[in-house]
């Protein structure tokens, strides 16, 4: 574990709430970029920014075909970068997708995608994590409430909150098929979770979160203060959200699948050190150690 001074302590004996110490938008508001000034202010206030039509129907079709190719490829299924549903044994996620697939690598380099990340983070960026998430109908499990930064700080060693994620819908996000939920404004408070990090915690947490899970009392307080927003939208829509947003998603018990590509951009000025609250680093396909800027 790192010996640096920790502004965001977590995984100790008790849960602790700490005010955010970092900016939300790191770039200057007058710097040119794909995000308008009002939308940047909205992102700073709420912690997220939704774009109704990032990709065209034709582009969505290309990425959906590639997703289907990957999840039906026996070699991909056998790869350690694939995570399967505990109950159905269907593929739930495929990590490091920008390295496995040149199609998704191209999406990472798309200026509509990486340009927004650079504008928010105020620097060049690299991919800390990428994956496709697949939520087939009839029982795909959700992701419990969590802050990504809590895990990336504790287990990957990201020092500061200078990281942004984008979730791009490849199927329609309905209000019934396990869509993304965020507590607006929750990114202003870091919630350090109680309990030590087990060795190789990632093997369990990728299927069901345990370490790094907030208490019911803390979640109730955050939800009462901030409310909860459910994101819906057609295929091709996208949501950028701050690394410290409290978010999650429910199970998908409908017949309607929900799939997305998820890309995490981190500033090249915020590269990972040793974990702050874990005995060992997570594998590089989950938390990158290649800090090469996206070009």
C-alpha positions in Angstrom: 0.0 0.0 0.0 1.1 3.6 -0.7 2.6 5.7 2.1 1.5 9.0 0.6 -0.8 11.3 2.7 -4.3 10.1 2.0 -6.9 12.9 1.5 -9.6 10.2 1.1 -9.3 7.5 3.7 -11.3 4.4 3.3 -11.5 0.6 4.2 -10.8 1.4 7.9 -12.7 0.3 11.0 -15.5 2.9 10.6 -17.2 4.7 7.8 -16.3 8.3 7.3 -17.7 11.1 5.1 -15.1 13.6 3.8 -15.8 16.8 1.8 -14.3 16.7 -1.7 -10.8 18.2 -1.9 -10.5 18.4 -5.7 -12.2 20.4 -8.5 -14.9 18.8 -10.5 -14.1 20.5 -13.8 -10.3 20.9 -14.1 -10.3 22.7 -17.5 -10.7 26.4 -17.9 -14.3 27.3 -18.7 -13.3 29.4 -21.7 -11.2 26.7 -23.3 -12.7 25.4 -26.6 -14.3 21.9 -26.6 -17.4 19.9 -27.4 -19.1 20.8 -24.1 -20.9 24.1 -23.9 -20.2 26.4 -20.9 -23.8 25.9 -19.5 -23.3 22.1 -19.8 -20.0 22.3 -18.0 -21.7 24.2 -15.2 -24.4 21.6 -15.0 -21.7 18.8 -14.9 -19.9 20.6 -12.1 -23.2 21.0 -10.1 -24.7 17.6 -10.6 -21.7 15.4 -11.4 -23.0 14.2 -14.7 -23.8 15.2 -18.3 -26.3 13.4 -20.5 -26.1 13.5 -24.3 -29.2 12.3 -26.2 -27.5 11.3 -29.4 -23.8 10.8 -29.3 -23.9 8.0 -32.0 -26.0 7.6 -35.1 -28.2 4.6 -35.7 -25.6 3.3 -38.2 -22.8 3.7 -35.7 -24.8 1.9 -33.0 -25.3 -1.0 -35.4 -21.5 -1.3 -35.9 -20.8 -1.4 -32.2 -23.6 -3.8 -31.4 -22.3 -6.2 -34.0 -18.9 -6.0 -32.4 -20.4 -6.5 -28.9 -22.2 -9.6 -30.2 -19.1 -11.0 -31.8 -17.1 -10.6 -28.6 -19.7 -12.1 -26.2 -20.2 -15.2 -28.5 -16.5 -15.8 -29.1 -15.3 -18.8 -27.1 -11.8 -17.4 -26.8 -13.1 -14.1 -25.3 -15.3 -16.1 -22.9 -12.3 -18.1 -21.7 -10.2 -14.9 -21.3 -9.7 -13.7 -17.7 -11.0 -10.3 -18.8 -14.5 -11.7 -19.2 -16.9 -11.8 -16.2 -19.9 -14.1 -16.2 -23.2 -13.9 -14.3 -23.1 -16.1 -11.2 -26.6 -17.6 -11.9 -27.0 -17.8 -15.7 -23.2 -18.1 -16.6 -23.8 -15.6 -19.4 -21.1 -13.0 -20.0 -21.7 -9.9 -17.8 -18.7 -7.8 -18.8 -15.6 -7.9 -21.0 -12.8 -5.7 -19.7 -10.0 -3.9 -21.6 -12.3 -3.9 -24.6 -10.3 -1.1 -26.3 -7.3 -3.5 -26.5 -9.3 -6.6 -27.5 -11.2 -4.8 -30.3 -10.0 -2.3 -32.8 -13.6 -1.3 -33.3 -13.9 -0.1 -29.7 -10.4 1.3 -29.8 -11.7 3.6 -32.5 -14.6 4.7 -30.3 -12.1 5.6 -27.5 -10.2 7.8 -29.9 -13.3 9.5 -31.3 -13.1 13.2 -30.5 -16.7 13.3 -29.5 -15.7 10.9 -26.7 -12.1 11.7 -25.7 -12.6 15.4 -26.4 -15.2 15.7 -23.7 -12.9 13.9 -21.2 -10.0 16.2 -22.0 -12.2 19.2 -21.5 -13.5 18.1 -18.1 -10.2 16.9 -16.8 -8.1 19.8 -18.3 -5.3 17.7 -19.6 -4.4 14.8 -21.9 -6.0 11.5 -20.7 -5.4 7.8 -20.8 -7.8 4.9 -20.4 -7.9 3.7 -16.8 -10.5 1.1 -17.6 -12.8 0.0 -20.5 -15.5 -2.6 -20.7 -18.7 -3.7 -22.4 -21.5 -4.4 -20.0 -24.2 -6.8 -21.1 -27.6 -7.0 -19.3 -29.6 -9.6 -21.1 -33.3 -9.9 -20.2 -34.8 -12.1 -17.5 -32.5 -11.9 -14.6 -29.2 -10.0 -15.3 -28.0 -8.7 -12.0 -27.4 -5.1 -11.2 -24.5 -3.1 -9.6 -25.1 -2.0 -6.0 -24.6 1.6 -4.9 -21.0 2.7 -4.9 -18.5 5.4 -5.8 -16.0 4.3 -8.4 -13.4 6.6 -7.0 -13.6 4.8 -3.6 -12.5 1.6 -5.3 -10.0 3.2 -7.8 -8.4 5.1 -4.9 -8.4 2.2 -2.4 -7.5 -0.7 -4.8 -5.9 1.0 -7.9 -4.0 3.9 -6.3 -5.6 6.8 -8.2 -4.6 9.8 -5.9 -7.2 12.4 -6.8 -10.7 12.8 -8.3 -9.5 13.7 -11.8 -11.2 10.9 -13.6 -14.4 10.7 -15.7 -16.5 7.9 -17.0 -18.8 7.6 -20.0 -21.5 5.1 -20.5 -22.7 4.8 -24.1 -25.9 3.0 -24.6 -25.9 0.3 -27.3 -29.5 -0.7 -26.6 -32.4 1.4 -25.4 -32.3 2.4 -21.8 -35.8 2.1 -20.4 -37.0 2.9 -17.0 -37.6 -0.8 -16.4 -34.5 -2.7 -17.7 -31.9 -1.9 -15.0 -30.7 1.5 -16.1 -28.0 3.7 -14.5 -29.1 5.6 -11.3 -27.0 8.5 -9.9 -27.5 10.7 -6.8 -27.1 14.3 -8.2 -24.5 16.2 -6.2 -23.2 13.2 -4.3 -19.8 13.7 -6.0 -19.2 16.5 -3.5 -18.8 14.1 -0.6 -16.4 11.2 -0.4 -17.7 8.3 1.6 -14.9 6.2 3.0 -16.3 2.7 3.6 -15.7 0.5 6.6 -13.9 -2.9 6.4 -10.5 -4.0 5.2 -9.9 -5.0 1.5 -9.4 -8.8 1.1 -6.6 -10.0 -1.1 -7.8 -10.5 -4.7 -11.1 -8.7 -3.8 -11.7 -8.0 -7.5 -12.5 -11.6 -8.3 -15.6 -11.3 -6.1 -16.4 -7.6 -6.5 -16.7 -7.8 -10.3 -19.7 -10.1 -9.8 -21.1 -8.7 -6.6 -19.8 -5.7 -4.6 -18.9 -6.3 -1.0 -15.8 -4.4 0.2 -16.3 -0.7 -0.6 -20.1 -0.9 -0.1 -21.6 2.1 1.8 -23.9 1.4 4.8 -27.7 1.6 4.5 -27.6 4.6 6.8 -25.1 6.6 4.7 -27.0 5.8 1.5 -30.3 6.9 3.0 -28.7 10.2 4.1 -27.2 10.8 0.6 -30.4 9.9 -1.2 -32.5 12.0 1.1 -30.2 15.0 0.5 -29.6 14.6 -3.2 -32.4 12.4 -4.6 -31.9 9.8 -7.3 -32.0 10.3 -11.1 -32.6 7.3 -13.4 -31.1 7.6 -16.9 -33.2 6.6 -19.9 -32.5 7.1 -23.6 -32.3 5.5 -26.9 -29.3 3.5 -28.2 -26.5 6.0 -29.0 -27.2 8.2 -26.0 -24.4 8.7 -23.5 -23.8 9.8 -19.9 -20.6 11.3 -18.6 -20.2 11.2 -14.9 -17.7 12.1 -12.2 -15.7 9.4 -10.6 -17.1 10.1 -7.2 -20.8 10.0 -8.0 -22.8 7.6 -5.9 -24.4 5.4 -8.5 -25.8 1.9 -9.2 -28.3 -0.1 -11.3 -31.0 -2.6 -10.6 -31.5 -6.1 -11.9 -33.0 -6.5 -15.4 -36.0 -8.8 -15.1 -37.6 -7.5 -18.3 -37.4 -9.3 -21.7 -35.5 -6.2 -23.0 -31.7 -6.3 -22.9 -29.5 -3.4 -21.8 -26.0 -3.2 -23.1 -23.4 -0.4 -23.0 -19.8 0.4 -23.5 -18.1 2.0 -20.5 -14.9 4.0 -20.8 -12.9 5.5 -17.9 -10.6 8.4 -18.7 -8.0 9.5 -16.2 -5.8 12.5 -16.4 -2.1 11.9 -17.2 -1.4 14.2 -14.3 -3.2 11.8 -11.9 -1.5 8.5 -12.7 -1.9 5.5 -10.4 0.5 4.9 -7.5 0.3 2.0 -5.1 -3.1 1.2 -3.7 -4.2 3.4 -0.7 -6.2 0.6 1.1 -5.5 -2.8 -0.5 -2.7 -5.3 0.0 -2.0 -5.6 -3.8 -2.8 -3.9 -7.0 -5.7 -5.1 -9.1 -4.8 -6.6 -12.5 -3.9 -4.1 -15.2 -6.9 -5.0 -17.3 -9.0 -3.5 -14.5 -6.8 -0.7 -13.4 -4.3 0.4 -16.1 -0.6 1.0 -15.5 0.0 2.1 -19.1 -0.4 5.9 -19.0 0.0 6.5 -22.7 -2.3 9.4 -23.7 -5.2 8.7 -26.1 -4.3 10.1 -29.5 
